Structure formats: structure tokens, C-alpha cells
């Protein structure tokens, strides 16, 4: 038999006292009712017999009480185990929830970092595109200036050659005229 705690003993003693009080009231009621009955000797004998069989019934009630108490205790233990399992499951769920929230925060931080990097890279790309356009424009201007310089240079050389040729033609013409005279 398992060891019984003090509250359990008190309850059991209280139950025994209640049973004894009930038996005493029953006996008193039986004796009081027996005086009014017509067959006093037969009723009294039956009542006396009931009084002597009462301890057997009391033992049965006591056994039922003990059985119910054990069943209640087992159910209480099962309930406590179920509660503990539920608390453990809740703790695991809460831990997983915290882990998911932490992972979500990390993803949000990484996402924000990537967005910031994208913004910086987009700005850098715009700057490089503007610089490339400026360099292309400068190259076109330099090419245009070079073409103008080549055109002017060619024109000057053409004028000089034309002058040289014209001077030669003029000298030859003058020389031929002088020779004819």
C-alpha cells in the first residue's frame, strides 16, 4: 500500500467518523421506528442482524472508497502528466516561435542591407552612366575638333600648294613671254 499523506489520513479519518455517525443515527432511527412496529421482536432481530453485518458493509464501502481514491489519484497523475506534456509542448512551440522570429529578423536585416546595397549600386551606376556619356561627348567633340583641324590643315596645305602651283605657272608664263620678246 502506498504511503499516505497527512491530508489523505485526515480525509479518511473524517470519512470513518461520518460513517460511524451515520451508523449511530441509523441504529437510533431503527430503535425509534421499532417501537412503533407491530412485530417488535422480528424487526428488532433483523435490526440487530443488520448492526452486526454493518462492519462487513463498512469494509466494502471502505474498499470502494480506497479503490475510488486510487483511481482518482491515478487520474490525477495522468492529468498532471498531460499538463506537463502540454507545458513541454508549449515551451517547445514558444522556442520554435522565437527561433522563427529571430530568423525573420535576420532575413529582414539582410533584405534591408541588400536594398541599401542596391540603392548604392543604382546610384553608382547612374554616376558611371553620366560619366560615360560625358566621356563619349568629349570624344565626339575631340573627333570633331580633329576633323576641323585636319580640314583647316588640308585647306592651308591646298592653298599653299595652289599658291606654289600658281606661282610656277605665272613664272613659266612670264618666262615664255620674255622669251618671245
C-alpha positions as CSV (number, residue, x, y, z in Angstrom):
1,X,0.0,0.0,0.0
2,X,1.5,3.4,-0.9
3,X,2.4,5.8,1.8
4,X,-0.4,8.1,2.7
5,X,0.0,11.8,3.1
6,X,-1.4,13.7,6.2
7,X,-4.3,15.3,4.3
8,X,-5.3,11.9,3.0
9,X,-5.2,10.4,6.5
10,X,-7.4,13.3,7.7
11,X,-9.9,12.7,5.0
12,X,-10.0,9.1,5.7
13,X,-10.5,9.6,9.5
14,X,-13.2,12.2,8.7
15,X,-14.9,9.6,6.4
16,X,-14.7,7.0,9.1
17,X,-16.2,9.4,11.6
18,X,-19.0,10.2,9.2
19,X,-19.7,6.5,8.7
20,X,-19.8,5.9,12.4
21,X,-22.1,8.8,12.9
22,X,-24.4,7.6,10.1
23,X,-24.5,4.1,11.7
24,X,-25.3,5.6,15.1
25,X,-28.2,7.6,13.5
26,X,-29.3,4.6,11.6
27,X,-29.3,2.5,14.8
28,X,-31.2,5.2,16.7
29,X,-33.7,5.6,13.9
30,X,-34.2,1.8,13.8
31,X,-34.8,1.6,17.5
32,X,-37.2,4.5,17.4
33,X,-39.1,3.1,14.5
34,X,-39.0,-0.4,16.1
35,X,-41.2,0.8,19.0
36,X,-44.0,1.7,16.6
37,X,-43.9,-1.5,14.6
38,X,-46.3,-4.3,15.4
39,X,-43.7,-7.1,15.2
40,X,-41.1,-5.7,17.5
41,X,-39.3,-8.9,18.2
42,X,-38.8,-9.8,14.5
43,X,-37.9,-6.3,13.5
44,X,-35.5,-6.0,16.3
45,X,-33.8,-9.2,15.4
46,X,-33.4,-8.0,11.8
47,X,-32.1,-4.7,13.0
48,X,-29.6,-6.4,15.3
49,X,-28.6,-8.6,12.4
50,X,-28.1,-5.5,10.3
51,X,-26.0,-4.0,13.0
52,X,-23.7,-7.0,13.1
53,X,-23.4,-7.1,9.3
54,X,-22.7,-3.3,9.2
55,X,-18.9,-3.8,9.7
56,X,-18.8,-6.0,6.6
57,X,-20.7,-3.4,4.6
58,X,-18.4,-0.8,6.1
59,X,-15.4,-2.8,4.9
60,X,-17.0,-3.0,1.4
61,X,-17.6,0.8,1.4
62,X,-14.1,1.3,2.7
63,X,-12.7,-0.9,-0.1
64,X,-14.8,1.0,-2.7
65,X,-13.6,4.3,-1.2
66,X,-9.9,3.1,-1.4
67,X,-10.4,1.9,-4.9
68,X,-12.0,5.2,-6.0
69,X,-9.3,7.1,-4.2
70,X,-6.6,5.1,-6.0
71,X,-8.4,5.7,-9.3
72,X,-8.7,9.4,-8.6
73,X,-5.0,9.5,-7.7
74,X,-4.1,7.7,-11.0
75,X,-6.3,10.0,-13.0
76,X,-4.7,13.0,-11.2
77,X,-1.3,11.7,-12.0
78,X,-2.3,11.2,-15.7
79,X,-3.8,14.7,-15.7
80,X,-0.5,16.1,-14.2
81,X,1.5,14.1,-16.8
82,X,-0.8,15.5,-19.6
83,X,-0.4,19.0,-18.2
84,X,3.4,18.6,-18.1
85,X,3.3,17.3,-21.7
86,X,1.2,20.3,-22.7
87,X,3.6,22.7,-20.9
88,X,6.6,21.0,-22.6
89,X,4.9,21.2,-26.0
90,X,4.0,24.9,-25.3
91,X,7.6,25.6,-24.3
92,X,8.9,23.9,-27.5
93,X,6.4,25.8,-29.6
94,X,7.4,29.1,-27.9
95,X,11.1,28.3,-28.5
96,X,10.4,27.5,-32.2
97,X,8.4,30.7,-32.5
98,X,11.3,32.7,-31.0
99,X,13.7,31.0,-33.4
100,X,11.4,31.7,-36.4
101,X,11.1,35.4,-35.3
102,X,14.9,35.7,-34.9
103,X,15.3,34.1,-38.4
104,X,12.7,36.6,-39.7
105,X,14.6,39.5,-38.2
106,X,17.8,38.3,-39.7
107,X,16.1,38.0,-43.1
108,X,14.6,41.4,-42.8
109,X,18.0,42.8,-41.8
110,X,19.7,41.0,-44.8
111,X,16.9,42.2,-47.1
112,X,17.3,45.8,-45.9
113,X,21.1,45.5,-46.4
114,X,20.6,44.2,-49.9
115,X,18.1,47.1,-50.6
116,X,20.7,49.6,-49.4
117,X,23.4,48.0,-51.5
118,X,21.0,48.0,-54.5
119,X,20.3,51.7,-53.9
120,X,24.1,52.5,-53.7
121,X,24.8,50.4,-56.8
122,X,22.0,52.1,-58.7
123,X,23.4,55.5,-57.7
124,X,26.9,54.4,-58.7
125,X,25.5,53.1,-62.0
126,X,23.8,56.4,-62.7
127,X,27.1,58.2,-61.9
128,X,29.1,55.9,-64.2
129,X,26.5,56.2,-67.0
130,X,26.6,60.0,-66.7
131,X,30.4,59.9,-66.7
132,X,30.4,57.6,-69.7
133,X,28.1,59.9,-71.6
134,X,30.3,62.8,-70.7
135,X,33.4,61.0,-71.9
136,X,31.6,60.0,-75.1
137,X,30.6,63.6,-75.7
138,X,34.2,64.7,-75.1
139,X,35.5,62.1,-77.5
140,X,33.0,63.2,-80.2
141,X,34.0,66.9,-79.6
142,X,37.6,65.9,-79.8
143,X,37.0,64.0,-83.0
144,X,35.0,66.9,-84.4
145,X,37.9,69.3,-83.5
146,X,40.4,66.9,-85.0
147,X,38.3,66.8,-88.3
148,X,38.1,70.6,-88.3
149,X,41.9,70.8,-87.7
150,X,42.6,68.3,-90.4
151,X,40.2,70.1,-92.8
152,X,41.8,73.5,-92.0
153,X,45.3,72.0,-92.3
154,X,44.3,70.4,-95.6
155,X,42.8,73.7,-96.8
156,X,46.0,75.5,-95.8
157,X,48.2,73.0,-97.5
158,X,45.9,73.1,-100.5
159,X,46.1,76.9,-100.6
160,X,49.9,76.7,-100.2
161,X,50.1,74.2,-103.0
162,X,47.8,76.2,-105.1
163,X,49.9,79.3,-104.5
164,X,53.0,77.3,-105.3
165,X,51.5,76.0,-108.5
166,X,50.0,79.3,-109.4
167,X,53.4,80.9,-108.9
168,X,55.1,78.4,-111.0
169,X,52.5,78.8,-113.7
170,X,52.9,82.5,-113.5
171,X,56.7,82.3,-113.7
172,X,56.5,80.0,-116.6
173,X,54.1,82.3,-118.3
174,X,56.3,85.3,-117.6
175,X,59.3,83.4,-118.7
176,X,57.7,82.4,-122.0
177,X,56.6,86.0,-122.7
178,X,60.1,87.3,-122.0
179,X,61.4,84.8,-124.3
180,X,59.2,85.9,-127.1
181,X,60.1,89.4,-126.8
